[in-house]
Amino acid sequence: MNEEEMLQLYGVEPDEVHREAIRQLLQQEIENRKSEDNEVLRLLCIMLFCIGNVEDTTLIWQAKLKNQDTGSYIDVQLLCGAGYEETLFYLENMDGEQAHKELLYLKQCESYDFVDFSKVEWVSNYKRYYGV
C-alpha cells in the first residue's frame, strides 16, 4: 500500500478502530529492509501519533531506529502522541534497554524539541503537509 492509498483509507487522523491495522503495517515497513520509501513509514508513525496511544511510542521508536535516514526523518515529537510527560512516565515504568534508551533520548531532546510542544499544532502541520 502506498502513501496515497493509506491516506484514502485511514486519513491523517485515523479512528482508534484502525490502530491495530496501522501498527501491523508499520511493523511490516520496519521489517522490510528493501523498502526505501520513508514517506510510508513516516505517515504510519504520524497516524499512530494522532491516535495517541502511549504504548505506540516503542513501535515508533523502532521505526526511527530502522536506519540512519529514518532516524532523522521520523520527528522526535512523533514519539509523544499521548503527550510528552505521559510518554516519559510510561517509559520510566517499563523494563528493558529499548525503553531506557528512548527515555534518555527524549530527555536529551526536551529543551530543544519539546519547548511549547503542542500535539494539536503538530497534527495541524501534518494535515497541511498532506493537503487534508
N, CA, C and O atoms as a GROMACS GRO file, in nm:
protein
  528
    1MET      N    1   0.085  -0.117   0.000
    1MET     CA    2   0.000   0.000   0.000
    1MET      C    3   0.090   0.124   0.000
    1MET      O    4   0.187   0.132   0.076
    2ASN      N    5   0.056   0.218  -0.084
    2ASN     CA    6   0.138   0.339  -0.090
    2ASN      C    7   0.075   0.449  -0.004
    2ASN      O    8  -0.030   0.432   0.057
    3GLU      N    9   0.144   0.562   0.000
    3GLU     CA   10   0.104   0.675   0.084
    3GLU      C   11  -0.037   0.726   0.051
    3GLU      O   12  -0.117   0.749   0.142
    4GLU      N   13  -0.067   0.743  -0.076
    4GLU     CA   14  -0.199   0.793  -0.117
    4GLU      C   15  -0.311   0.697  -0.077
    4GLU      O   16  -0.416   0.740  -0.030
    5GLU      N   17  -0.288   0.568  -0.096
    5GLU     CA   18  -0.388   0.468  -0.058
    5GLU      C   19  -0.412   0.469   0.093
    5GLU      O   20  -0.526   0.456   0.138
    6MET      N   21  -0.306   0.483   0.169
    6MET     CA   22  -0.320   0.488   0.315
    6MET      C   23  -0.399   0.610   0.359
    6MET      O   24  -0.483   0.603   0.449
    7LEU      N   25  -0.370   0.725   0.295
    7LEU     CA   26  -0.443   0.847   0.329
    7LEU      C   27  -0.592   0.833   0.296
    7LEU      O   28  -0.676   0.880   0.372
    8GLN      N   29  -0.624   0.769   0.183
    8GLN     CA   30  -0.764   0.749   0.146
    8GLN      C   31  -0.833   0.655   0.243
    8GLN      O   32  -0.948   0.677   0.280
    9LEU      N   33  -0.762   0.551   0.284
    9LEU     CA   34  -0.821   0.450   0.372
    9LEU      C   35  -0.836   0.499   0.516
    9LEU      O   36  -0.940   0.477   0.579
   10TYR      N   37  -0.732   0.564   0.569
   10TYR     CA   38  -0.730   0.599   0.711
   10TYR      C   39  -0.735   0.748   0.740
   10TYR      O   40  -0.782   0.788   0.846
   11GLY      N   41  -0.688   0.831   0.648
   11GLY     CA   42  -0.676   0.974   0.676
   11GLY      C   43  -0.554   1.000   0.762
   11GLY      O   44  -0.491   0.907   0.811
   12VAL      N   45  -0.521   1.127   0.782
   12VAL     CA   46  -0.407   1.162   0.867
   12VAL      C   47  -0.439   1.133   1.013
   12VAL      O   48  -0.352   1.091   1.090
   13GLU      N   49  -0.566   1.156   1.051
   13GLU     CA   50  -0.611   1.130   1.189
   13GLU      C   51  -0.708   1.012   1.189
   13GLU      O   52  -0.829   1.031   1.191
   14PRO      N   53  -0.655   0.890   1.187
   14PRO     CA   54  -0.743   0.774   1.179
   14PRO      C   55  -0.821   0.751   1.308
   14PRO      O   56  -0.781   0.795   1.416
   15ASP      N   57  -0.929   0.682   1.294
   15ASP     CA   58  -1.009   0.640   1.409
   15ASP      C   59  -0.933   0.532   1.486
   15ASP      O   60  -0.857   0.455   1.427
   16GLU      N   61  -0.952   0.527   1.614
   16GLU     CA   62  -0.888   0.428   1.703
   16GLU      C   63  -0.911   0.285   1.655
   16GLU      O   64  -0.825   0.199   1.677
   17VAL      N   65  -1.022   0.258   1.590
   17VAL     CA   66  -1.052   0.120   1.545
   17VAL      C   67  -0.949   0.070   1.442
   17VAL      O   68  -0.938  -0.050   1.421
   18HIS      N   69  -0.877   0.161   1.380
   18HIS     CA   70  -0.778   0.123   1.279
   18HIS      C   71  -0.637   0.108   1.337
   18HIS      O   72  -0.542   0.078   1.265
   19ARG      N   73  -0.624   0.130   1.465
   19ARG     CA   74  -0.492   0.131   1.528
   19ARG      C   75  -0.414   0.001   1.504
   19ARG      O   76  -0.297   0.006   1.466
   20GLU      N   77  -0.475  -0.111   1.525
   20GLU     CA   78  -0.403  -0.238   1.511
   20GLU      C   79  -0.359  -0.262   1.366
   20GLU      O   80  -0.248  -0.310   1.343
   21ALA      N   81  -0.443  -0.230   1.271
   21ALA     CA   82  -0.406  -0.246   1.129
   21ALA      C   83  -0.288  -0.156   1.095
   21ALA      O   84  -0.198  -0.196   1.022
   22ILE      N   85  -0.288  -0.033   1.146
   22ILE     CA   86  -0.179   0.061   1.121
   22ILE      C   87  -0.052   0.012   1.188
   22ILE      O   88   0.056   0.022   1.130
   23ARG      N   89  -0.063  -0.040   1.308
   23ARG     CA   90   0.053  -0.098   1.378
   23ARG      C   91   0.114  -0.212   1.296
   23ARG      O   92   0.236  -0.222   1.284
   24GLN      N   93   0.030  -0.296   1.242
   24GLN     CA   94   0.079  -0.409   1.162
   24GLN      C   95   0.150  -0.360   1.036
   24GLN      O   96   0.255  -0.412   0.999
   25LEU      N   97   0.092  -0.261   0.970
   25LEU     CA   98   0.156  -0.204   0.851
   25LEU      C   99   0.291  -0.142   0.885
   25LEU      O  100   0.388  -0.157   0.810
   26LEU      N  101   0.298  -0.073   0.999
   26LEU     CA  102   0.423  -0.012   1.041
   26LEU      C  103   0.527  -0.120   1.072
   26LEU      O  104   0.644  -0.105   1.035
   27GLN      N  105   0.487  -0.225   1.138
   27GLN     CA  106   0.579  -0.334   1.169
   27GLN      C  107   0.634  -0.396   1.041
   27GLN      O  108   0.752  -0.428   1.033
   28GLN      N  109   0.549  -0.412   0.942
   28GLN     CA  110   0.593  -0.466   0.813
   28GLN      C  111   0.694  -0.373   0.746
   28GLN      O  112   0.794  -0.419   0.690
   29GLU      N  113   0.669  -0.242   0.753
   29GLU     CA  114   0.762  -0.145   0.695
   29GLU      C  115   0.896  -0.146   0.768
   29GLU      O  116   1.001  -0.133   0.705
   30ILE      N  117   0.894  -0.162   0.898
   30ILE     CA  118   1.017  -0.168   0.976
   30ILE      C  119   1.099  -0.291   0.935
   30ILE      O  120   1.220  -0.283   0.919
   31GLU      N  121   1.031  -0.402   0.919
   31GLU     CA  122   1.099  -0.528   0.887
   31GLU      C  123   1.142  -0.536   0.741
   31GLU      O  124   1.231  -0.614   0.708
   32ASN      N  125   1.082  -0.457   0.653
   32ASN     CA  126   1.113  -0.460   0.511
   32ASN      C  127   1.242  -0.382   0.486
   32ASN      O  128   1.238  -0.260   0.468
   33ARG      N  129   1.352  -0.449   0.484
   33ARG     CA  130   1.483  -0.385   0.467
   33ARG      C  131   1.504  -0.334   0.324
   33ARG      O  132   1.592  -0.251   0.300
   34LYS      N  133   1.425  -0.384   0.230
   34LYS     CA  134   1.438  -0.342   0.090
   34LYS      C  135   1.367  -0.209   0.064
   34LYS      O  136   1.400  -0.138  -0.031
   35SER      N  137   1.270  -0.177   0.148
   35SER     CA  138   1.192  -0.056   0.128
   35SER      C  139   1.276   0.068   0.156
   35SER      O  140   1.341   0.079   0.260
   36GLU      N  141   1.274   0.158   0.061
   36GLU     CA  142   1.344   0.285   0.079
   36GLU      C  143   1.245   0.401   0.084
   36GLU      O  144   1.285   0.517   0.081
   37ASP      N  145   1.117   0.369   0.091
   37ASP     CA  146   1.012   0.470   0.092
   37ASP      C  147   0.984   0.514   0.236
   37ASP      O  148   0.896   0.460   0.303
   38ASN      N  149   1.060   0.611   0.280
   38ASN     CA  150   1.041   0.660   0.417
   38ASN      C  151   0.912   0.738   0.434
   38ASN      O  152   0.867   0.759   0.546
   39GLU      N  153   0.850   0.782   0.324
   39GLU     CA  154   0.723   0.854   0.332
   39GLU      C  155   0.614   0.766   0.393
   39GLU      O  156   0.536   0.811   0.477
   40VAL      N  157   0.608   0.640   0.350
   40VAL     CA  158   0.508   0.547   0.402
   40VAL      C  159   0.533   0.523   0.550
   40VAL      O  160   0.440   0.527   0.631
   41LEU      N  161   0.657   0.497   0.585
   41LEU     CA  162   0.694   0.474   0.725
   41LEU      C  163   0.657   0.595   0.810
   41LEU      O  164   0.600   0.580   0.918
   42ARG      N  165   0.690   0.711   0.763
   42ARG     CA  166   0.661   0.835   0.837
   42ARG      C  167   0.510   0.857   0.853
   42ARG      O  168   0.464   0.893   0.961
   43LEU      N  169   0.434   0.835   0.746
   43LEU     CA  170   0.290   0.853   0.754
   43LEU      C  171   0.227   0.758   0.855
   43LEU      O  172   0.138   0.798   0.930
   44LEU      N  173   0.272   0.635   0.860
   44LEU     CA  174   0.220   0.540   0.958
   44LEU      C  175   0.251   0.587   1.101
   44LEU      O  176   0.167   0.573   1.190
   45CYS      N  177   0.369   0.641   1.121
   45CYS     CA  178   0.405   0.696   1.252
   45CYS      C  179   0.317   0.815   1.287
   45CYS      O  180   0.273   0.830   1.401
   46ILE      N  181   0.291   0.900   1.188
   46ILE     CA  182   0.204   1.016   1.210
   46ILE      C  183   0.064   0.970   1.249
   46ILE      O  184   0.002   1.027   1.340
   47MET      N  185   0.014   0.869   1.183
   47MET     CA  186  -0.120   0.816   1.214
   47MET      C  187  -0.126   0.766   1.358
   47MET      O  188  -0.222   0.795   1.430
   48LEU      N  189  -0.025   0.692   1.400
   48LEU     CA  190  -0.024   0.644   1.538
   48LEU      C  191  -0.009   0.760   1.637
   48LEU      O  192  -0.070   0.759   1.744
   49PHE      N  193   0.071   0.858   1.602
   49PHE     CA  194   0.084   0.979   1.684
   49PHE      C  195  -0.053   1.044   1.704
   49PHE      O  196  -0.089   1.084   1.815
   50CYS      N  197  -0.129   1.055   1.595
   50CYS     CA  198  -0.261   1.118   1.602
   50CYS      C  199  -0.358   1.037   1.689
   50CYS      O  200  -0.440   1.094   1.761
   51ILE      N  201  -0.349   0.906   1.682
   51ILE     CA  202  -0.435   0.822   1.766
   51ILE      C  203  -0.400   0.845   1.912
   51ILE      O  204  -0.489   0.851   1.998
   52GLY      N  205  -0.271   0.857   1.942
   52GLY     CA  206  -0.228   0.900   2.075
   52GLY      C  207  -0.223   0.794   2.183
   52GLY      O  208  -0.237   0.827   2.301
   53ASN      N  209  -0.204   0.668   2.148
   53ASN     CA  210  -0.190   0.563   2.249
   53ASN      C  211  -0.043   0.558   2.293
   53ASN      O  212   0.046   0.538   2.210
   54VAL      N  213  -0.019   0.574   2.421
   54VAL     CA  214   0.118   0.581   2.472
   54VAL      C  215   0.197   0.455   2.440
   54VAL      O  216   0.319   0.462   2.424
   55GLU      N  217   0.132   0.342   2.430
   55GLU     CA  218   0.202   0.217   2.402
   55GLU      C  219   0.266   0.214   2.263
   55GLU      O  220   0.356   0.134   2.238
   56ASP      N  221   0.220   0.300   2.173
   56ASP     CA  222   0.275   0.302   2.038
   56ASP      C  223   0.411   0.370   2.030
   56ASP      O  224   0.478   0.363   1.926
   57THR      N  225   0.452   0.436   2.136
   57THR     CA  226   0.581   0.505   2.134
   57THR      C  227   0.696   0.410   2.105
   57THR      O  228   0.790   0.448   2.035
   58THR      N  229   0.691   0.289   2.156
   58THR     CA  230   0.801   0.195   2.135
   58THR      C  231   0.807   0.146   1.990
   58THR      O  232   0.916   0.123   1.938
   59LEU      N  233   0.693   0.131   1.925
   59LEU     CA  234   0.692   0.091   1.784
   59LEU      C  235   0.743   0.205   1.696
   59LEU      O  236   0.817   0.182   1.600
   60ILE      N  237   0.703   0.327   1.728
   60ILE     CA  238   0.752   0.442   1.653
   60ILE      C  239   0.903   0.458   1.674
   60ILE      O  240   0.975   0.495   1.582
   61TRP      N  241   0.950   0.430   1.794
   61TRP     CA  242   1.093   0.433   1.823
   61TRP      C  243   1.167   0.331   1.735
   61TRP      O  244   1.274   0.361   1.683
   62GLN      N  245   1.110   0.212   1.720
   62GLN     CA  246   1.171   0.111   1.633
   62GLN      C  247   1.179   0.162   1.488
   62GLN      O  248   1.278   0.139   1.419
   63ALA      N  249   1.075   0.230   1.444
   63ALA     CA  250   1.075   0.287   1.309
   63ALA      C  251   1.185   0.392   1.296
   63ALA      O  252   1.254   0.399   1.194
   64LYS      N  253   1.201   0.473   1.400
   64LYS     CA  254   1.302   0.578   1.399
   64LYS      C  255   1.443   0.517   1.392
   64LYS      O  256   1.534   0.576   1.335
   65LEU      N  257   1.460   0.399   1.450
   65LEU     CA  258   1.590   0.333   1.454
   65LEU      C  259   1.615   0.240   1.336
   65LEU      O  260   1.720   0.177   1.329
   66LYS      N  261   1.522   0.231   1.243
   66LYS     CA  262   1.536   0.137   1.130
   66LYS      C  263   1.668   0.157   1.056
   66LYS      O  264   1.738   0.060   1.026
   67ASN      N  265   1.701   0.281   1.027
   67ASN     CA  266   1.828   0.312   0.961
   67ASN      C  267   1.860   0.460   0.984
   67ASN      O  268   1.783   0.532   1.047
   68GLN      N  269   1.971   0.502   0.932
   68GLN     CA  270   2.014   0.640   0.955
   68GLN      C  271   1.915   0.741   0.897
   68GLN      O  272   1.888   0.844   0.959
   69ASP      N  273   1.861   0.711   0.780
   69ASP     CA  274   1.766   0.804   0.718
   69ASP      C  275   1.640   0.819   0.802
   69ASP      O  276   1.593   0.931   0.824
   70THR      N  277   1.584   0.708   0.849
   70THR     CA  278   1.461   0.718   0.928
   70THR      C  279   1.487   0.784   1.062
   70THR      O  280   1.398   0.845   1.121
   71GLY      N  281   1.609   0.770   1.111
   71GLY     CA  282   1.642   0.835   1.237
   71GLY      C  283   1.621   0.985   1.234
   71GLY      O  284   1.578   1.044   1.332
   72SER      N  285   1.651   1.045   1.121
   72SER     CA  286   1.630   1.189   1.111
   72SER      C  287   1.496   1.223   1.044
   72SER      O  288   1.447   1.335   1.058
   73TYR      N  289   1.439   1.129   0.973
   73TYR     CA  290   1.314   1.155   0.900
   73TYR      C  291   1.191   1.146   0.990
   73TYR      O  292   1.091   1.214   0.967
   74ILE      N  293   1.197   1.062   1.093
   74ILE     CA  294   1.086   1.046   1.186
   74ILE      C  295   1.104   1.150   1.297
   74ILE      O  296   1.196   1.137   1.379
   75ASP      N  297   1.019   1.250   1.300
   75ASP     CA  298   1.030   1.356   1.400
   75ASP      C  299   1.022   1.299   1.542
   75ASP      O  300   0.940   1.212   1.570
   76VAL      N  301   1.108   1.348   1.629
   76VAL     CA  302   1.110   1.301   1.768
   76VAL      C  303   0.975   1.323   1.836
   76VAL      O  304   0.936   1.245   1.923
   77GLN      N  305   0.904   1.427   1.797
   77GLN     CA  306   0.774   1.456   1.857
   77GLN      C  307   0.674   1.343   1.833
   77GLN      O  308   0.581   1.326   1.911
   78LEU      N  309   0.693   1.266   1.726
   78LEU     CA  310   0.602   1.156   1.695
   78LEU      C  311   0.604   1.047   1.803
   78LEU      O  312   0.513   0.965   1.811
   79LEU      N  313   0.708   1.047   1.884
   79LEU     CA  314   0.716   0.951   1.994
   79LEU      C  315   0.618   0.984   2.106
   79LEU      O  316   0.596   0.903   2.196
   80CYS      N  317   0.560   1.103   2.103
   80CYS     CA  318   0.482   1.153   2.216
   80CYS      C  319   0.338   1.186   2.180
   80CYS      O  320   0.288   1.292   2.218
   81GLY      N  321   0.273   1.099   2.108
   81GLY     CA  322   0.133   1.121   2.071
   81GLY      C  323   0.040   1.126   2.191
   81GLY      O  324  -0.066   1.189   2.185
   82ALA      N  325   0.078   1.061   2.299
   82ALA     CA  326  -0.002   1.064   2.421
   82ALA      C  327   0.033   1.184   2.509
   82ALA      O  328  -0.032   1.209   2.610
   83GLY      N  329   0.136   1.257   2.468
   83GLY     CA  330   0.184   1.370   2.546
   83GLY      C  331   0.326   1.343   2.594
   83GLY      O  332   0.364   1.228   2.616
   84TYR      N  333   0.403   1.448   2.610
   84TYR     CA  334   0.543   1.433   2.648
   84TYR      C  335   0.557   1.372   2.788
   84TYR      O  336   0.628   1.273   2.805
   85GLU      N  337   0.492   1.429   2.886
   85GLU     CA  338   0.502   1.380   3.025
   85GLU      C  339   0.447   1.239   3.037
   85GLU      O  340   0.505   1.156   3.107
   86GLU      N  341   0.336   1.210   2.971
   86GLU     CA  342   0.275   1.078   2.975
   86GLU      C  343   0.370   0.973   2.916
   86GLU      O  344   0.380   0.862   2.968
   87THR      N  345   0.439   1.010   2.809
   87THR     CA  346   0.532   0.918   2.746
   87THR      C  347   0.652   0.892   2.836
   87THR      O  348   0.697   0.778   2.849
   88LEU      N  349   0.705   0.996   2.899
   88LEU     CA  350   0.816   0.978   2.993
   88LEU      C  351   0.774   0.886   3.106
   88LEU      O  352   0.848   0.794   3.142
   89PHE      N  353   0.657   0.909   3.163
   89PHE     CA  354   0.607   0.826   3.274
   89PHE      C  355   0.595   0.680   3.229
   89PHE      O  356   0.635   0.589   3.302
   90TYR      N  357   0.541   0.659   3.112
   90TYR     CA  358   0.524   0.523   3.058
   90TYR      C  359   0.661   0.455   3.044
   90TYR      O  360   0.678   0.341   3.087
   91LEU      N  361   0.757   0.523   2.985
   91LEU     CA  362   0.889   0.464   2.963
   91LEU      C  363   0.965   0.443   3.094
   91LEU      O  364   1.038   0.345   3.108
   92GLU      N  365   0.947   0.533   3.190
   92GLU     CA  366   1.012   0.518   3.320
   92GLU      C  367   0.964   0.393   3.393
   92GLU      O  368   1.037   0.336   3.475
   93ASN      N  369   0.842   0.350   3.365
   93ASN     CA  370   0.784   0.234   3.432
   93ASN      C  371   0.795   0.106   3.350
   93ASN      O  372   0.737   0.003   3.386
   94MET      N  373   0.870   0.111   3.241
   94MET     CA  374   0.894  -0.008   3.159
   94MET      C  375   1.031  -0.065   3.189
   94MET      O  376   1.124   0.007   3.226
   95ASP      N  377   1.042  -0.194   3.173
   95ASP     CA  378   1.172  -0.260   3.184
   95ASP      C  379   1.231  -0.271   3.044
   95ASP      O  380   1.159  -0.267   2.944
   96GLY      N  381   1.359  -0.286   3.038
   96GLY     CA  382   1.424  -0.313   2.911
   96GLY      C  383   1.512  -0.200   2.863
   96GLY      O  384   1.491  -0.082   2.893
   97GLU      N  385   1.611  -0.240   2.787
   97GLU     CA  386   1.709  -0.146   2.735
   97GLU      C  387   1.649  -0.048   2.634
   97GLU      O  388   1.684   0.070   2.633
   98GLN      N  389   1.558  -0.098   2.550
   98GLN     CA  390   1.498  -0.012   2.448
   98GLN      C  391   1.423   0.104   2.513
   98GLN      O  392   1.438   0.219   2.472
   99ALA      N  393   1.343   0.076   2.614
   99ALA     CA  394   1.267   0.180   2.682
   99ALA      C  395   1.362   0.279   2.748
   99ALA      O  396   1.339   0.400   2.745
  100HIS      N  397   1.468   0.229   2.808
  100HIS     CA  398   1.565   0.316   2.874
  100HIS      C  399   1.634   0.409   2.773
  100HIS      O  400   1.650   0.528   2.799
  101LYS      N  401   1.673   0.356   2.658
  101LYS     CA  402   1.739   0.437   2.556
  101LYS      C  403   1.644   0.543   2.500
  101LYS      O  404   1.683   0.657   2.478
  102GLU      N  405   1.519   0.504   2.478
  102GLU     CA  406   1.421   0.601   2.427
  102GLU      C  407   1.398   0.712   2.530
  102GLU      O  408   1.390   0.829   2.494
  103LEU      N  409   1.386   0.674   2.656
  103LEU     CA  410   1.367   0.771   2.763
  103LEU      C  411   1.483   0.871   2.768
  103LEU      O  412   1.460   0.992   2.777
  104LEU      N  413   1.604   0.822   2.763
  104LEU     CA  414   1.721   0.911   2.764
  104LEU      C  415   1.721   1.004   2.643
  104LEU      O  416   1.752   1.122   2.655
  105TYR      N  417   1.686   0.950   2.528
  105TYR     CA  418   1.682   1.030   2.405
  105TYR      C  419   1.579   1.142   2.418
  105TYR      O  420   1.608   1.257   2.384
  106LEU      N  421   1.460   1.110   2.467
  106LEU     CA  422   1.356   1.212   2.484
  106LEU      C  423   1.400   1.320   2.581
  106LEU      O  424   1.377   1.439   2.558
  107LYS      N  425   1.463   1.280   2.690
  107LYS     CA  426   1.509   1.379   2.787
  107LYS      C  427   1.618   1.469   2.728
  107LYS      O  428   1.624   1.587   2.760
  108GLN      N  429   1.703   1.412   2.642
  108GLN     CA  430   1.806   1.493   2.576
  108GLN      C  431   1.743   1.593   2.480
  108GLN      O  432   1.797   1.702   2.459
  109CYS      N  433   1.631   1.557   2.421
  109CYS     CA  434   1.564   1.642   2.322
  109CYS      C  435   1.470   1.745   2.385
  109CYS      O  436   1.424   1.837   2.317
  110GLU      N  437   1.442   1.730   2.513
  110GLU     CA  438   1.340   1.812   2.579
  110GLU      C  439   1.361   1.961   2.561
  110GLU      O  440   1.268   2.032   2.524
  111SER      N  441   1.478   2.010   2.586
  111SER     CA  442   1.500   2.154   2.585
  111SER      C  443   1.503   2.214   2.445
  111SER      O  444   1.502   2.336   2.429
  112TYR      N  445   1.507   2.130   2.344
  112TYR     CA  446   1.508   2.179   2.206
  112TYR      C  447   1.378   2.148   2.132
  112TYR      O  448   1.319   2.236   2.069
  113ASP      N  449   1.335   2.023   2.141
  113ASP     CA  450   1.224   1.977   2.058
  113ASP      C  451   1.088   1.977   2.127
  113ASP      O  452   0.986   1.956   2.061
  114PHE      N  453   1.086   2.000   2.257
  114PHE     CA  454   0.958   1.994   2.327
  114PHE      C  455   0.923   2.123   2.400
  114PHE      O  456   0.836   2.125   2.487
  115VAL      N  457   0.991   2.231   2.364
  115VAL     CA  458   0.956   2.362   2.418
  115VAL      C  459   0.823   2.401   2.354
  115VAL      O  460   0.811   2.405   2.232
  116ASP      N  461   0.725   2.428   2.435
  116ASP     CA  462   0.591   2.464   2.387
  116ASP      C  463   0.532   2.358   2.294
  116ASP      O  464   0.460   2.391   2.200
  117PHE      N  465   0.561   2.231   2.322
  117PHE     CA  466   0.509   2.121   2.240
  117PHE      C  467   0.357   2.120   2.244
  117PHE      O  468   0.295   2.123   2.350
  118SER      N  469   0.299   2.116   2.126
  118SER     CA  470   0.153   2.111   2.113
  118SER      C  471   0.117   2.006   2.009
  118SER      O  472   0.147   2.020   1.891
  119LYS      N  473   0.054   1.900   2.055
  119LYS     CA  474   0.011   1.796   1.962
  119LYS      C  475  -0.084   1.853   1.858
  119LYS      O  476  -0.074   1.819   1.740
  120VAL      N  477  -0.175   1.939   1.900
  120VAL     CA  478  -0.272   1.999   1.808
  120VAL      C  479  -0.199   2.072   1.695
  120VAL      O  480  -0.237   2.061   1.579
  121GLU      N  481  -0.096   2.145   1.730
  121GLU     CA  482  -0.019   2.219   1.630
  121GLU      C  483   0.053   2.124   1.534
  121GLU      O  484   0.053   2.146   1.413
  122TRP      N  485   0.112   2.018   1.588
  122TRP     CA  486   0.182   1.922   1.502
  122TRP      C  487   0.083   1.853   1.407
  122TRP      O  488   0.112   1.836   1.289
  123VAL      N  489  -0.033   1.814   1.460
  123VAL     CA  490  -0.133   1.749   1.374
  123VAL      C  491  -0.178   1.845   1.265
  123VAL      O  492  -0.193   1.805   1.149
  124SER      N  493  -0.199   1.970   1.301
  124SER     CA  494  -0.238   2.071   1.203
  124SER      C  495  -0.133   2.086   1.094
  124SER      O  496  -0.166   2.097   0.976
  125ASN      N  497  -0.007   2.086   1.132
  125ASN     CA  498   0.102   2.096   1.034
  125ASN      C  499   0.105   1.976   0.941
  125ASN      O  500   0.127   1.990   0.821
  126TYR      N  501   0.083   1.857   0.996
  126TYR     CA  502   0.081   1.737   0.911
  126TYR      C  503  -0.038   1.739   0.817
  126TYR      O  504  -0.026   1.696   0.702
  127LYS      N  505  -0.151   1.788   0.862
  127LYS     CA  506  -0.268   1.798   0.775
  127LYS      C  507  -0.240   1.894   0.658
  127LYS      O  508  -0.278   1.866   0.544
  128ARG      N  509  -0.176   2.002   0.688
  128ARG     CA  510  -0.138   2.097   0.580
  128ARG      C  511  -0.041   2.030   0.483
  128ARG      O  512  -0.054   2.044   0.362
  129TYR      N  513   0.055   1.959   0.536
  129TYR     CA  514   0.154   1.893   0.454
  129TYR      C  515   0.089   1.795   0.356
  129TYR      O  516   0.127   1.787   0.240
  130TYR      N  517  -0.009   1.721   0.406
  130TYR     CA  518  -0.078   1.622   0.323
  130TYR      C  519  -0.197   1.678   0.249
  130TYR      O  520  -0.262   1.606   0.173
  131GLY      N  521  -0.227   1.805   0.270
  131GLY     CA  522  -0.336   1.871   0.197
  131GLY      C  523  -0.473   1.823   0.236
  131GLY      O  524  -0.562   1.813   0.151
  132VAL      N  525  -0.492   1.792   0.363
  132VAL     CA  526  -0.625   1.749   0.411
  132VAL      C  527  -0.678   1.839   0.519
  132VAL      O  528  -0.788   1.817   0.570
   0.00000   0.00000   0.00000
